[in-house]
Amino acid sequence: MSDAPPTTGLHHVTNVCTDMTETVAFYEDVLGWHTVKRTQNYDDPGTLHYYFSSTPEGEPGTNVTYFEYPGAQGTPGPGASHHFAFGVADEETLREWQTHLRDRDVDVSEVKDRTYFKSIYFTDPDGLVFELATEGPGFAHDEDDPGSEEIDPFEKGYER
């Protein structure tokens, strides 16, 4: 076990968008989230920095924030996020979300069985991939000791 000091969990995630108006509409009108703060990027004054939360209070752990950089275009790869996931209680709720998103013209995947949870995927206006994932059955689904099964990627042919 590490001797690192403890953390309390995920505080927030920050992404980049090209049009804050479109991003606000996506979070408020499509996802039903709340804009809880509008400010600027303190490291790049003049750049918009908006905070969206799944709750009206915007407490840590419920926030996704965005910097607006018009004309920016990223490439997935090292140093970039592949996707991020929001949790939902169960498969019924997941299917309700699938219908909700499709009713708002969002292209949504079919329900995927990921062994430890089920999920759907869609993108925001800039193409960032979102996942909605069920709570169960959980990461201990097929292991007596969660996290005990380790796969050596180099045995699978990856180069060192």
N, CA and C atoms as an extended XYZ file, in Angstrom:
480
Properties=species:S:1:pos:R:3:atomname:S:1:resname:S:1:resid:I:1 pbc="F F F"
N         0.833       -1.186        0.000 N   MET     1
C         0.000        0.000        0.000 CA  MET     1
C         0.876        1.248        0.000 C   MET     1
N         0.433        2.264       -0.684 N   SER     2
C         1.187        3.509       -0.805 CA  SER     2
C         1.144        4.309        0.491 C   SER     2
N         2.147        5.106        0.694 N   ASP     3
C         2.143        6.005        1.846 CA  ASP     3
C         1.653        7.401        1.455 C   ASP     3
N         0.991        7.499        0.289 N   ALA     4
C         0.449        8.786       -0.164 CA  ALA     4
C        -0.685        9.218        0.754 C   ALA     4
N        -0.832       10.519        0.973 N   PRO     5
C        -1.951       11.006        1.778 CA  PRO     5
C        -3.278       10.648        1.098 C   PRO     5
N        -4.353       10.505        1.864 N   PRO     6
C        -5.637       10.116        1.271 CA  PRO     6
C        -6.275       11.247        0.461 C   PRO     6
N        -7.094       10.861       -0.503 N   THR     7
C        -7.937       11.810       -1.226 CA  THR     7
C        -9.387       11.503       -0.877 C   THR     7
N       -10.273       12.421       -1.187 N   THR     8
C       -11.686       12.230       -0.871 CA  THR     8
C       -12.496       11.760       -2.073 C   THR     8
N       -11.855       11.573       -3.221 N   GLY     9
C       -12.562       11.142       -4.422 CA  GLY     9
C       -12.407       12.164       -5.527 C   GLY     9
N       -13.121       11.945       -6.601 N   LEU    10
C       -13.061       12.849       -7.748 CA  LEU    10
C       -13.730       14.171       -7.394 C   LEU    10
N       -13.028       15.273       -7.562 N   HIS    11
C       -13.561       16.593       -7.233 CA  HIS    11
C       -14.334       17.169       -8.427 C   HIS    11
N       -13.679       17.269       -9.586 N   HIS    12
C       -14.320       17.728      -10.816 CA  HIS    12
C       -13.456       17.334      -12.009 C   HIS    12
N       -14.037       17.416      -13.164 N   VAL    13
C       -13.336       17.165      -14.422 CA  VAL    13
C       -13.451       18.441      -15.240 C   VAL    13
N       -12.367       18.864      -15.886 N   THR    14
C       -12.400       20.047      -16.739 CA  THR    14
C       -12.109       19.642      -18.180 C   THR    14
N       -12.946       20.139      -19.085 N   ASN    15
C       -12.820       19.850      -20.511 CA  ASN    15
C       -12.700       21.158      -21.283 C   ASN    15
N       -12.485       21.038      -22.578 N   VAL    16
C       -12.412       22.188      -23.473 CA  VAL    16
C       -13.572       22.111      -24.450 C   VAL    16
N       -14.226       23.249      -24.690 N   CYS    17
C       -15.276       23.326      -25.708 CA  CYS    17
C       -14.944       24.467      -26.664 C   CYS    17
N       -15.625       24.480      -27.810 N   THR    18
C       -15.394       25.545      -28.778 CA  THR    18
C       -16.476       26.609      -28.746 C   THR    18
N       -17.631       26.292      -28.146 N   ASP    19
C       -18.756       27.238      -28.104 CA  ASP    19
C       -19.504       27.037      -26.794 C   ASP    19
N       -19.307       27.959      -25.855 N   MET    20
C       -19.909       27.808      -24.528 CA  MET    20
C       -21.432       27.812      -24.596 C   MET    20
N       -22.017       28.558      -25.524 N   THR    21
C       -23.473       28.584      -25.647 CA  THR    21
C       -24.009       27.192      -25.976 C   THR    21
N       -23.357       26.494      -26.909 N   GLU    22
C       -23.764       25.126      -27.241 CA  GLU    22
C       -23.550       24.186      -26.058 C   GLU    22
N       -22.465       24.363      -25.336 N   THR    23
C       -22.171       23.505      -24.193 CA  THR    23
C       -23.180       23.732      -23.073 C   THR    23
N       -23.532       24.981      -22.810 N   VAL    24
C       -24.553       25.276      -21.802 CA  VAL    24
C       -25.876       24.622      -22.201 C   VAL    24
N       -26.277       24.761      -23.452 N   ALA    25
C       -27.527       24.151      -23.919 CA  ALA    25
C       -27.487       22.632      -23.753 C   ALA    25
N       -26.349       22.023      -24.060 N   PHE    26
C       -26.216       20.569      -23.926 CA  PHE    26
C       -26.383       20.149      -22.468 C   PHE    26
N       -25.658       20.798      -21.562 N   TYR    27
C       -25.744       20.423      -20.145 CA  TYR    27
C       -27.098       20.745      -19.534 C   TYR    27
N       -27.641       21.921      -19.826 N   GLU    28
C       -28.911       22.304      -19.209 CA  GLU    28
C       -30.111       21.643      -19.882 C   GLU    28
N       -30.207       21.727      -21.208 N   ASP    29
C       -31.405       21.271      -21.915 CA  ASP    29
C       -31.415       19.771      -22.196 C   ASP    29
N       -30.252       19.196      -22.458 N   VAL    30
C       -30.199       17.769      -22.788 CA  VAL    30
C       -29.967       16.932      -21.531 C   VAL    30
N       -28.952       17.293      -20.742 N   LEU    31
C       -28.635       16.499      -19.559 CA  LEU    31
C       -29.409       16.920      -18.318 C   LEU    31
N       -29.998       18.124      -18.324 N   GLY    32
C       -30.752       18.584      -17.166 CA  GLY    32
C       -29.890       19.002      -15.989 C   GLY    32
N       -28.628       19.338      -16.267 N   TRP    33
C       -27.724       19.769      -15.212 CA  TRP    33
C       -27.908       21.261      -14.955 C   TRP    33
N       -27.159       21.786      -14.008 N   HIS    34
C       -27.252       23.186      -13.592 CA  HIS    34
C       -25.930       23.900      -13.858 C   HIS    34
N       -26.014       25.125      -14.371 N   THR    35
C       -24.824       25.969      -14.461 CA  THR    35
C       -24.678       26.607      -13.086 C   THR    35
N       -23.619       26.254      -12.367 N   VAL    36
C       -23.469       26.714      -10.986 CA  VAL    36
C       -22.413       27.796      -10.822 C   VAL    36
N       -21.602       28.020      -11.857 N   LYS    37
C       -20.597       29.082      -11.778 CA  LYS    37
C       -20.180       29.466      -13.185 C   LYS    37
N       -20.041       30.771      -13.388 N   ARG    38
C       -19.518       31.320      -14.640 CA  ARG    38
C       -18.386       32.250      -14.262 C   ARG    38
N       -17.198       31.911      -14.720 N   THR    39
C       -16.037       32.710      -14.369 CA  THR    39
C       -15.045       32.658      -15.538 C   THR    39
N       -13.789       32.927      -15.252 N   GLN    40
C       -12.756       32.844      -16.278 CA  GLN    40
C       -11.680       31.869      -15.815 C   GLN    40
N       -10.891       31.416      -16.745 N   ASN    41
C        -9.756       30.548      -16.450 CA  ASN    41
C        -8.708       31.425      -15.766 C   ASN    41
N        -8.413       31.141      -14.513 N   TYR    42
C        -7.488       31.984      -13.765 CA  TYR    42
C        -6.070       31.930      -14.318 C   TYR    42
N        -5.738       30.847      -15.038 N   ASP    43
C        -4.415       30.733      -15.649 CA  ASP    43
C        -4.366       31.350      -17.042 C   ASP    43
N        -5.535       31.674      -17.590 N   ASP    44
C        -5.634       32.268      -18.926 CA  ASP    44
C        -6.783       33.281      -18.904 C   ASP    44
N        -6.592       34.420      -18.205 N   PRO    45
C        -7.669       35.397      -18.065 CA  PRO    45
C        -8.291       35.777      -19.404 C   PRO    45
N        -9.611       35.897      -19.399 N   GLY    46
C       -10.363       36.207      -20.603 CA  GLY    46
C       -10.970       34.971      -21.240 C   GLY    46
N       -10.521       33.791      -20.829 N   THR    47
C       -11.081       32.534      -21.331 CA  THR    47
C       -12.210       32.105      -20.409 C   THR    47
N       -13.395       31.891      -20.978 N   LEU    48
C       -14.544       31.485      -20.177 CA  LEU    48
C       -14.288       30.159      -19.464 C   LEU    48
N       -14.794       30.057      -18.228 N   HIS    49
C       -14.707       28.830      -17.438 CA  HIS    49
C       -16.059       28.652      -16.740 C   HIS    49
N       -16.851       27.689      -17.218 N   TYR    50
C       -18.172       27.425      -16.671 CA  TYR    50
C       -18.164       26.109      -15.921 C   TYR    50
N       -18.942       26.062      -14.829 N   TYR    51
C       -19.087       24.875      -13.997 CA  TYR    51
C       -20.518       24.367      -14.114 C   TYR    51
N       -20.663       23.079      -14.431 N   PHE    52
C       -21.970       22.432      -14.529 CA  PHE    52
C       -22.026       21.343      -13.466 C   PHE    52
N       -23.198       21.191      -12.853 N   SER    53
C       -23.345       20.212      -11.788 CA  SER    53
C       -24.643       19.435      -11.942 C   SER    53
N       -24.603       18.190      -11.514 N   SER    54
C       -25.809       17.371      -11.512 CA  SER    54
C       -26.745       17.777      -10.375 C   SER    54
N       -26.267       18.616       -9.456 N   THR    55
C       -27.102       19.110       -8.353 CA  THR    55
C       -27.101       20.640       -8.363 C   THR    55
N       -28.158       21.265       -7.861 N   PRO    56
C       -28.189       22.738       -7.845 CA  PRO    56
C       -27.108       23.366       -6.969 C   PRO    56
N       -26.609       22.634       -5.974 N   GLU    57
C       -25.617       23.172       -5.053 CA  GLU    57
C       -24.204       23.142       -5.624 C   GLU    57
N       -23.920       22.226       -6.533 N   GLY    58
C       -22.601       22.148       -7.158 CA  GLY    58
C       -21.492       21.705       -6.244 C   GLY    58
N       -21.791       20.826       -5.300 N   GLU    59
C       -20.759       20.381       -4.371 CA  GLU    59
C       -19.708       19.527       -5.087 C   GLU    59
N       -18.492       19.464       -4.512 N   PRO    60
C       -17.424       18.669       -5.127 CA  PRO    60
C       -17.899       17.241       -5.414 C   PRO    60
N       -17.445       16.723       -6.549 N   GLY    61
C       -17.820       15.374       -6.953 CA  GLY    61
C       -19.005       15.340       -7.900 C   GLY    61
N       -19.642       16.511       -8.113 N   THR    62
C       -20.808       16.571       -9.000 CA  THR    62
C       -20.578       17.507      -10.184 C   THR    62
N       -19.356       18.017      -10.330 N   ASN    63
C       -19.082       19.071      -11.301 CA  ASN    63
C       -18.263       18.629      -12.501 C   ASN    63
N       -18.637       19.175      -13.643 N   VAL    64
C       -17.850       19.107      -14.858 CA  VAL    64
C       -17.683       20.549      -15.298 C   VAL    64
N       -16.445       20.970      -15.577 N   THR    65
C       -16.215       22.353      -15.969 CA  THR    65
C       -15.650       22.394      -17.381 C   THR    65
N       -15.794       23.550      -18.014 N   TYR    66
C       -15.315       23.739      -19.383 CA  TYR    66
C       -14.611       25.068      -19.533 C   TYR    66
N       -13.499       25.045      -20.274 N   PHE    67
C       -12.857       26.244      -20.789 CA  PHE    67
C       -13.315       26.371      -22.236 C   PHE    67
N       -13.619       27.604      -22.657 N   GLU    68
C       -13.996       27.823      -24.053 CA  GLU    68
C       -12.792       28.304      -24.845 C   GLU    68
N       -12.444       27.523      -25.885 N   TYR    69
C       -11.390       27.887      -26.825 CA  TYR    69
C       -11.959       27.743      -28.238 C   TYR    69
N       -12.576       28.811      -28.775 N   PRO    70
C       -13.131       28.726      -30.134 CA  PRO    70
C       -12.052       28.323      -31.137 C   PRO    70
N       -12.405       27.437      -32.030 N   GLY    71
C       -11.465       27.007      -33.061 CA  GLY    71
C       -10.520       25.902      -32.627 C   GLY    71
N       -10.544       25.543      -31.345 N   ALA    72
C        -9.660       24.474      -30.878 CA  ALA    72
C       -10.128       23.136      -31.447 C   ALA    72
N        -9.176       22.273      -31.737 N   GLN    73
C        -9.513       20.933      -32.194 CA  GLN    73
C        -8.469       19.986      -31.639 C   GLN    73
N        -8.905       19.054      -30.822 N   GLY    74
C        -7.989       18.106      -30.205 CA  GLY    74
C        -7.925       16.800      -30.965 C   GLY    74
N        -6.958       15.998      -30.588 N   THR    75
C        -6.791       14.673      -31.150 CA  THR    75
C        -6.713       13.683      -29.995 C   THR    75
N        -7.563       12.658      -30.002 N   PRO    76
C        -7.447       11.658      -28.929 CA  PRO    76
C        -6.060       11.039      -28.922 C   PRO    76
N        -5.550       10.814      -27.746 N   GLY    77
C        -4.225       10.211      -27.616 CA  GLY    77
C        -3.646       10.503      -26.253 C   GLY    77
N        -2.360       10.236      -26.070 N   PRO    78
C        -1.733       10.497      -24.775 CA  PRO    78
C        -1.949       11.945      -24.338 C   PRO    78
N        -2.282       12.100      -23.084 N   GLY    79
C        -2.530       13.428      -22.536 CA  GLY    79
C        -3.956       13.901      -22.712 C   GLY    79
N        -4.786       13.126      -23.390 N   ALA    80
C        -6.180       13.483      -23.609 CA  ALA    80
C        -7.079       12.444      -22.952 C   ALA    80
N        -8.254       12.849      -22.588 N   SER    81
C        -9.226       11.921      -22.027 CA  SER    81
C        -9.901       11.151      -23.158 C   SER    81
N       -10.114        9.868      -22.962 N   HIS    82
C       -10.823        9.052      -23.951 CA  HIS    82
C       -12.324        9.278      -23.808 C   HIS    82
N       -12.833        9.201      -22.601 N   HIS    83
C       -14.241        9.475      -22.292 CA  HIS    83
C       -14.376        9.577      -20.784 C   HIS    83
N       -15.538       10.016      -20.330 N   PHE    84
C       -15.813        9.933      -18.913 CA  PHE    84
C       -17.247        9.484      -18.714 C   PHE    84
N       -17.489        8.871      -17.561 N   ALA    85
C       -18.772        8.224      -17.311 CA  ALA    85
C       -19.496        8.846      -16.125 C   ALA    85
N       -20.805        8.973      -16.292 N   PHE    86
C       -21.694        9.350      -15.201 CA  PHE    86
C       -22.408        8.088      -14.753 C   PHE    86
N       -22.717        7.982      -13.489 N   GLY    87
C       -23.403        6.805      -12.978 CA  GLY    87
C       -24.912        6.957      -13.005 C   GLY    87
N       -25.579        5.826      -13.220 N   VAL    88
C       -27.037        5.723      -13.071 CA  VAL    88
C       -27.314        4.485      -12.225 C   VAL    88
N       -28.469        4.435      -11.604 N   ALA    89
C       -28.766        3.384      -10.637 CA  ALA    89
C       -28.830        1.981      -11.245 C   ALA    89
N       -29.506        1.857      -12.389 N   ASP    90
C       -29.777        0.516      -12.896 CA  ASP    90
C       -30.053        0.552      -14.395 C   ASP    90
N       -30.286       -0.627      -14.977 N   GLU    91
C       -30.498       -0.720      -16.417 CA  GLU    91
C       -31.782       -0.025      -16.848 C   GLU    91
N       -32.805       -0.057      -16.023 N   GLU    92
C       -34.053        0.635      -16.365 CA  GLU    92
C       -33.798        2.131      -16.538 C   GLU    92
N       -33.050        2.720      -15.612 N   THR    93
C       -32.709        4.142      -15.708 CA  THR    93
C       -31.837        4.401      -16.930 C   THR    93
N       -30.928        3.480      -17.213 N   LEU    94
C       -30.063        3.604      -18.388 CA  LEU    94
C       -30.911        3.659      -19.661 C   LEU    94
N       -31.907        2.803      -19.768 N   ARG    95
C       -32.779        2.786      -20.948 CA  ARG    95
C       -33.655        4.042      -21.016 C   ARG    95
N       -34.056        4.566      -19.861 N   GLU    96
C       -34.801        5.835      -19.841 CA  GLU    96
C       -33.920        6.953      -20.392 C   GLU    96
N       -32.643        6.971      -20.012 N   TRP    97
C       -31.707        7.962      -20.532 CA  TRP    97
C       -31.528        7.800      -22.036 C   TRP    97
N       -31.439        6.573      -22.490 N   GLN    98
C       -31.273        6.314      -23.919 CA  GLN    98
C       -32.438        6.930      -24.694 C   GLN    98
N       -33.654        6.716      -24.224 N   THR    99
C       -34.848        7.292      -24.857 CA  THR    99
C       -34.824        8.810      -24.767 C   THR    99
N       -34.512        9.332      -23.585 N   HIS   100
C       -34.454       10.777      -23.362 CA  HIS   100
C       -33.487       11.437      -24.346 C   HIS   100
N       -32.298       10.869      -24.495 N   LEU   101
C       -31.291       11.445      -25.389 CA  LEU   101
C       -31.729       11.352      -26.843 C   LEU   101
N       -32.265       10.219      -27.235 N   ARG   102
C       -32.729       10.063      -28.619 CA  ARG   102
C       -33.865       11.025      -28.930 C   ARG   102
N       -34.738       11.276      -27.961 N   ASP   103
C       -35.830       12.237      -28.151 CA  ASP   103
C       -35.314       13.650      -28.368 C   ASP   103
N       -34.052       13.895      -27.998 N   ARG   104
C       -33.422       15.209      -28.175 CA  ARG   104
C       -32.388       15.173      -29.297 C   ARG   104
N       -32.535       14.204      -30.197 N   ASP   105
C       -31.685       14.064      -31.389 CA  ASP   105
C       -30.214       13.833      -31.083 C   ASP   105
N       -29.938       13.200      -29.952 N   VAL   106
C       -28.567       12.823      -29.626 CA  VAL   106
C       -28.369       11.381      -30.100 C   VAL   106
N       -27.298       11.138      -30.844 N   ASP   107
C       -26.972        9.797      -31.319 CA  ASP   107
C       -26.429        8.995      -30.139 C   ASP   107
N       -27.130        7.926      -29.774 N   VAL   108
C       -26.793        7.131      -28.594 CA  VAL   108
C       -26.567        5.679      -29.000 C   VAL   108
N       -25.589        5.055      -28.387 N   SER   109
C       -25.310        3.646      -28.663 CA  SER   109
C       -26.410        2.751      -28.089 C   SER   109
N       -26.366        1.514      -28.497 N   GLU   110
C       -27.184        0.491      -27.849 CA  GLU   110
C       -26.594        0.235      -26.463 C   GLU   110
N       -27.330       -0.434      -25.594 N   VAL   111
C       -26.825       -0.784      -24.270 CA  VAL   111
C       -25.719       -1.822      -24.431 C   VAL   111
N       -24.572       -1.542      -23.833 N   LYS   112
C       -23.403       -2.434      -23.895 CA  LYS   112
C       -23.243       -3.124      -22.541 C   LYS   112
N       -22.991       -4.430      -22.565 N   ASP   113
C       -22.722       -5.183      -21.341 CA  ASP   113
C       -21.218       -5.185      -21.123 C   ASP   113
N       -20.763       -4.507      -20.090 N   ARG   114
C       -19.333       -4.368      -19.803 CA  ARG   114
C       -18.892       -5.286      -18.650 C   ARG   114
N       -19.630       -6.352      -18.405 N   THR   115
C       -19.399       -7.332      -17.345 CA  THR   115
C       -19.662       -6.743      -15.966 C   THR   115
N       -19.015       -5.663      -15.615 N   TYR   116
C       -19.135       -5.061      -14.291 CA  TYR   116
C       -20.255       -4.032      -14.214 C   TYR   116
N       -20.762       -3.622      -15.362 N   PHE   117
C       -21.851       -2.656      -15.452 CA  PHE   117
C       -22.363       -2.678      -16.881 C   PHE   117
N       -23.494       -2.026      -17.108 N   LYS   118
C       -24.011       -1.826      -18.467 CA  LYS   118
C       -23.951       -0.338      -18.751 C   LYS   118
N       -23.772        0.009      -20.039 N   SER   119
C       -23.599        1.427      -20.335 CA  SER   119
C       -24.071        1.779      -21.737 C   SER   119
N       -24.254        3.086      -21.946 N   ILE   120
C       -24.521        3.663      -23.264 CA  ILE   120
C       -23.522        4.788      -23.481 C   ILE   120
N       -23.312        5.138      -24.761 N   TYR   121
C       -22.338        6.159      -25.128 CA  TYR   121
C       -22.969        7.180      -26.065 C   TYR   121
N       -22.526        8.426      -25.937 N   PHE   122
C       -22.955        9.512      -26.811 CA  PHE   122
C       -21.891       10.591      -26.742 C   PHE   122
N       -22.023       11.643      -27.547 N   THR   123
C       -21.023       12.710      -27.544 CA  THR   123
C       -21.667       14.067      -27.282 C   THR   123
N       -20.834       14.986      -26.807 N   ASP   124
C       -21.279       16.366      -26.625 CA  ASP   124
C       -21.119       17.099      -27.964 C   ASP   124
N       -21.477       18.384      -28.036 N   PRO   125
C       -21.395       19.106      -29.317 CA  PRO   125
C       -19.997       19.143      -29.944 C   PRO   125
N       -18.934       18.987      -29.135 N   ASP   126
C       -17.572       18.995      -29.672 CA  ASP   126
C       -17.021       17.594      -29.913 C   ASP   126
N       -17.833       16.570      -29.680 N   GLY   127
C       -17.400       15.203      -29.940 CA  GLY   127
C       -16.790       14.475      -28.759 C   GLY   127
N       -16.787       15.081      -27.567 N   LEU   128
C       -16.282       14.405      -26.373 CA  LEU   128
C       -17.223       13.256      -26.027 C   LEU   128
N       -16.669       12.073      -25.805 N   VAL   129
C       -17.482       10.891      -25.550 CA  VAL   129
C       -17.907       10.832      -24.088 C   VAL   129
N       -19.208       10.638      -23.890 N   PHE   130
C       -19.806       10.455      -22.577 CA  PHE   130
C       -20.283        9.018      -22.459 C   PHE   130
N       -20.269        8.511      -21.259 N   GLU   131
C       -20.815        7.194      -20.973 CA  GLU   131
C       -21.749        7.337      -19.774 C   GLU   131
N       -22.877        6.666      -19.830 N   LEU   132
C       -23.720        6.499      -18.657 CA  LEU   132
C       -23.610        5.038      -18.277 C   LEU   132
N       -23.265        4.749      -17.018 N   ALA   133
C       -22.993        3.386      -16.574 CA  ALA   133
C       -23.794        3.050      -15.325 C   ALA   133
N       -24.300        1.823      -15.280 N   THR   134
C       -25.065        1.363      -14.115 CA  THR   134
C       -24.135        1.115      -12.928 C   THR   134
N       -24.700        1.149      -11.743 N   GLU   135
C       -23.918        0.891      -10.533 CA  GLU   135
C       -23.496       -0.572      -10.432 C   GLU   135
N       -24.343       -1.469      -10.890 N   GLY   136
C       -24.050       -2.888      -10.701 CA  GLY   136
C       -23.841       -3.609      -12.002 C   GLY   136
N       -23.367       -4.818      -11.952 N   PRO   137
C       -23.188       -5.605      -10.725 CA  PRO   137
C       -21.960       -5.217       -9.908 C   PRO   137
N       -21.041       -4.431      -10.413 N   GLY   138
C       -19.888       -3.964       -9.640 CA  GLY   138
C       -18.602       -4.649      -10.037 C   GLY   138
N       -17.501       -4.057       -9.648 N   PHE   139
C       -16.191       -4.556      -10.054 CA  PHE   139
C       -15.801       -5.856       -9.369 C   PHE   139
N       -16.508       -6.254       -8.307 N   ALA   140
C       -16.223       -7.524       -7.634 CA  ALA   140
C       -17.051       -8.661       -8.232 C   ALA   140
N       -17.745       -8.390       -9.324 N   HIS   141
C       -18.676       -9.344       -9.943 CA  HIS   141
C       -18.092      -10.735      -10.143 C   HIS   141
N       -16.882      -10.854      -10.627 N   ASP   142
C       -16.323      -12.166      -10.916 CA  ASP   142
C       -15.028      -12.442      -10.150 C   ASP   142
N       -14.816      -11.725       -9.060 N   GLU   143
C       -13.600      -11.916       -8.283 CA  GLU   143
C       -13.945      -11.991       -6.801 C   GLU   143
N       -13.386      -12.971       -6.095 N   ASP   144
C       -13.573      -13.051       -4.652 CA  ASP   144
C       -12.865      -11.898       -3.958 C   ASP   144
N       -11.719      -11.509       -4.512 N   ASP   145
C       -10.914      -10.423       -3.978 CA  ASP   145
C       -10.834       -9.346       -5.060 C   ASP   145
N       -11.706       -8.300       -5.005 N   PRO   146
C       -11.727       -7.297       -6.080 CA  PRO   146
C       -10.346       -6.731       -6.383 C   PRO   146
N       -10.040       -6.666       -7.666 N   GLY   147
C        -8.758       -6.136       -8.110 CA  GLY   147
C        -7.645       -7.156       -8.098 C   GLY   147
N        -7.973       -8.409       -7.786 N   SER   148
C        -6.928       -9.422       -7.673 CA  SER   148
C        -6.506      -10.000       -9.010 C   SER   148
N        -7.365       -9.931      -10.004 N   GLU   149
C        -7.018      -10.480      -11.307 CA  GLU   149
C        -6.274       -9.435      -12.111 C   GLU   149
N        -5.035       -9.740      -12.414 N   GLU   150
C        -4.196       -8.786      -13.127 CA  GLU   150
C        -3.824       -9.358      -14.487 C   GLU   150
N        -3.917       -8.542      -15.493 N   ILE   151
C        -3.544       -8.943      -16.838 CA  ILE   151
C        -2.244       -8.247      -17.168 C   ILE   151
N        -1.258       -9.019      -17.608 N   ASP   152
C         0.004       -8.439      -18.035 CA  ASP   152
C        -0.147       -8.046      -19.498 C   ASP   152
N        -0.201       -6.740      -19.822 N   PRO   153
C        -0.404       -6.335      -21.211 CA  PRO   153
C         0.709       -6.799      -22.144 C   PRO   153
N         1.882       -7.056      -21.589 N   PHE   154
C         2.995       -7.479      -22.436 CA  PHE   154
C         2.824       -8.934      -22.864 C   PHE   154
N         2.057       -9.728      -22.093 N   GLU   155
C         1.730      -11.079      -22.515 CA  GLU   155
C         0.770      -11.049      -23.706 C   GLU   155
N         0.032       -9.946      -23.862 N   LYS   156
C        -0.929       -9.795      -24.949 CA  LYS   156
C        -0.283       -9.229      -26.213 C   LYS   156
N         1.053       -9.074      -26.210 N   GLY   157
C         1.746       -8.640      -27.410 CA  GLY   157
C         2.062       -7.152      -27.465 C   GLY   157
N         1.766       -6.393      -26.393 N   TYR   158
C         2.120       -4.976      -26.396 CA  TYR   158
C         3.630       -4.841      -26.214 C   TYR   158
N         4.207       -3.858      -26.852 N   GLU   159
C         5.643       -3.647      -26.752 CA  GLU   159
C         5.969       -2.802      -25.540 C   GLU   159
N         7.132       -3.062      -24.979 N   ARG   160
C         7.593       -2.268      -23.823 CA  ARG   160
C         8.224       -0.990      -24.323 C   ARG   160
